[in-house]
Amino acid sequence: MANTSSKNSTHNMVDIIRATISNGMAVRDPLRDIIVVNDSARHAGHAGVRESSQAGDTTHSGQTHFIVTIISDDFIGLSRIDRQRKIYNLLAVYMPKPIHALNLSCLTIAEAATRQPA
């Protein structure tokens, strides 16, 4: 049963991140795409994961590190730092807990079209 709850909990945090970004950016330009991946398993034993577990955070247990790719023309004219700052501001309420780290990729639609697939 713990496995199911962990999966549901992970799914919920991914949905929360996606919805928070979508709602925050929909003012000027709807998102073309947003991809959120829970990368926490690769960081098991790292400080952010340990701190979350030690603090008794069972609501978002195992949900500390995320890879987020956002594709939107809302980024046109913004520097890389300003793009990331915009996303960090949207997610500030979730940092530093439960979110410990974000790996952000913020692209315009044109930039995403020319990007080589990983």
C-alpha positions, 0 to 999 in steps of 0.5 A: 500500500505504501508504494501506491501512496508514494506513486499518487503523491509523486503524481500530485506534486508533478501536477501541482508544478505543471498547474502552477506554471500553466496558471501563472503564464496563461495571462499573456500566452498559453503554453505550447508545452510543459514537461515535468519529470520527478528526478528525485530518485537519482538524488536519493541520499542527497541533502534535500532528500534527507532533510525532507525525510527527516522533517517528516514530510510524508505529503511530498515524500520523495519529491524534491528534484524536478526537471522542467521544460517549458515551451512558450512565446511568453519567453520572447525577449527575456534573458535565460536568467529572467526566464528562470526567475519567472518560473522560480517566482511562480513556484516560490511557495514550494521552495525550498520544501517540498521542492529542493531543486529544479532543472529548468529549460525555458524555451520559445516555440521557435527555439524548441523547434530548432533544438536537437532532441536529447 
